[in-house]
Amino acid sequence: MSETLPADPLAERLSRCYASAVHDVLRAQGHDNCLLPYDIRPLNIKHTLAGEVWTVSGHIDRTKSAHETLLQWTGVLSKAPGGKVVVCQPNNREVALMGELSASALQLKGVRGYIVDGGCRDAAMIDEIGFPVWCSFYTPSDIVSRWVPDSFGAPVTIGTVTVCSGDYVIADRDGIVIIPAAKAADVITRTEEVMGTEGEVRRNIMAGMDPQEAYERYGKF
């Protein structure tokens, strides 16, 4: 059970969209470098995650003690703001940057979900509590004596995309789309319009309209 999410009308509207439509709108606007790597996948393909981004990054540091790394990791959880989507660039392919206890703590804070260009563990337990997580791989290996954060809220690069706190993200089974903060309101409005047109096309196709005729009439397929 989570705390009540802070009001974010854009996040609520975006959560009713889907990643493919948002991508198409951004591409039509000339902003096609908006997709995170396709190997970052949801624990539960039925989840859709949408909201304003808050970023964190870090690196491997094996000189730190178990206490030091756990103190800094719990600091990440403490700093994560409710109502946001945490996007993490851990800069390694060795350890899990999310586990069941951490997911529970974030969920209780009202964090909308977590996306990491890296590992996750306790996947079945995280799925059971229903906290939305996207990750690149699973591993039992944790951060203890291995990993520390180095920035909070600063831009991070994932694949070819620079992700900034204040950007918006939508993630579903098709993939993860980053919407620059300055474009968010317009892109969401345009996506809602596109989805309305697609619904009309769908209804006509199901009623027997020829696909090419539908495309020529609506300019969308």
Secondary structure by P-SEA (a helix, b strand, c coil): ccccccccaaaaaaaaccaaaaaaaaaaaccccccccccccccccccccbbbbbbbbbbbbccccaaaaaaaaaaaaaaccccbbbbbbccccccccccaaaaaaaaaacccbbbbcccccaaaaaaaacccccccccccccccccccccccccccccccccccccbbbbbcccbbbbbcccaaaaaaaaaaaaaaaaaaaaaaaaacccaaaaaaacccc
